[in-house]
Amino acid sequence: MCGIVGYNGKNSVTDQLLDSLELLEYRGYDSAGLATLNGTTGKVKLRKCAGRVRDLRRICQSDKKISTCGIGHTRWATHGGVSDLNAHPHRNGDVILVHNGIIENYEELKDHFMLHKELKSQTDTEVVAAVLNRLYKGDPHEALRKAVQYLRGTFALVVLFADQPDTIYAIRNVSPIVAAYNDNGTMLASDVAALGATAEKYMVVPEYVITELHKNEIKLFDLEGKPVEPEFITIDWDTTRDGKGNYPFYMEKEIMEQPDALKATMEQRIVDGKIDLSSDGVPDEILKSCERVCVVACGTAMHAGLVAKALVQSKLGMHMAVEYASEFMYEDPVIDEKTLVLAISQSGETIDTLEALKYARAKGAKSIAVINVKGSSIARESDYVMYTVAGPEIAVASTKAYTTQLIALFLLVGRMAKVRGIFDDAAEKEFLGHLVSAPEKMQQVLDQKHDIHKIARGMLDAKDAFMIGRGLDYSILLEGALKLKEISYIHTEAYASGELKHGTIALITENTPVVATVTQSRLKDKELSNIREVQSRGASVILLVKEDFDLADAEYADVFMLPAMADEFMVFPASAALQLLAYYVSMDKGLDVDKPRNLAKVVTVE
Ligand code: M6R
């Protein structure tokens, strides 16, 4: 989490940093700050506050903005509450720094360096500033080299030394830093998004390498002081954002973009009516020879894995494990060279997914990452990458990233079925016929968004809600419930409806909203009778049902008909309906849909 940025060049650094921090705000938005270093006067100016980047911009409004070198930060609090004091940058003596990550031994360091009296904030970051200042005797390299030997945890540190004008220093362990330059100067940031349209080439700063950002060049040194040759990557994708268009929130825009994003994700991978993953470089051999498939992912991405699991087990007859990446290595997973690990992530930076992937590869597994952000850490760490073509996803609540992940996973499973001799040409054609109709079926739901808005109005006063379904419906609802709870703050649980009677049904009271999806032919009758059970206890049931299912004469608080597809593909229309339901509840409650409280788009701390 936390976005960090540094700029050294010709332009006013304050404006440059504020613009970049806005682009990074999705990494954390509880406080923001910047520090500038005037190369002529040697004066350091520090501005920071709890709140958004727009609040920081207000504070900086009357500043003269003549400095051209500085660092900035947008925070997602880990150590220490949300306050002006805890906001970054932190200064101790000549050292001014911003940090992304967690310093696990910061309490020990306070004791070791006897810092207690001089610290003003509760952050682990200020401890690093103080340690660095203790070690600083005029040589930034020496101070950084010694300091990192004391630090345990993950960190991306970007540092100004007050007596070293016109140079920014950086060093990292795990937490990413990218750097770039152009005619206007040099820049570094936590991710490529902040480099904006200005960067054509960027480098990923290697771990434990000291980076110096000068006005017109970037220099790298290893910890022994030897120069390291930077490796630049050309940016061959669009890093600009085209705003919210006519939508009040990014989330609505991103929900509506799904049919196009799905088509774009499929396009290059269907050649002459057949699945072709050659543009991803995924060799058929690993799809053919693997004996186990295992997904590591978090949140929404993990839910995409659950949908893929149903497909792998039904189409390939293979066991597939889907694990929370954050739990993966503590479960002593059975992984070997016959295991294919799928790491799924929108950002490609989720630290738990990255660490789980590294763990699996160290055990010999082959890996394919399904990623939206090109060149991200997980993409670089994996053997092969299938990029989703969702475009930038800005809203914290993931929508188009999820459904494009599903498309990539369906294509992968389809190809596995083909190379393993399970699909003949006709079966592949039939499978693809369903898949290519997903954008159109989603569009049909999106065209009825006003009907879903009406249904959402009935949920505004709810404190708790349940979502019930079986099999694939349950997997779909796990994601639906995550969407609703994260942006509406209604406590929502998805429950396997057969499991409800084993305890949870005690929580159903008069008018508790219960959302049920019924999309699977073989489960329909059982699902409908589970719905009766909650209705008998007073629940108010919102039913999302495949349009060709017969509902007999039962009554529901609301019914939304989902356009019919083959059962395995019903996740597409059902997800669109659930996303819109969550969106409208949040919007009608007057909440900040795109930036829900306590959350960040990119989770880079364990
Ligand atoms: O970037 P990732 O896909 O790795 O992020 C994983 C989760 O943090 C993410 O899916 C999260 O659950 C969603 N933003 C929720 O809508």
Boltz pocket constraint, residues with backbone or C-beta under 6 A from the ligand:
constraints:
  - pocket:
      binder: B
      contacts: [[A, 298], [A, 299], [A, 300], [A, 301], [A, 302], [A, 344], [A, 345], [A, 346], [A, 347], [A, 348], [A, 349], [A, 350], [A, 353], [A, 395], [A, 396], [A, 397], [A, 398], [A, 399], [A, 482], [A, 483], [A, 486], [A, 600], [A, 601], [A, 602], [A, 603]]
      max_distance: 6.0
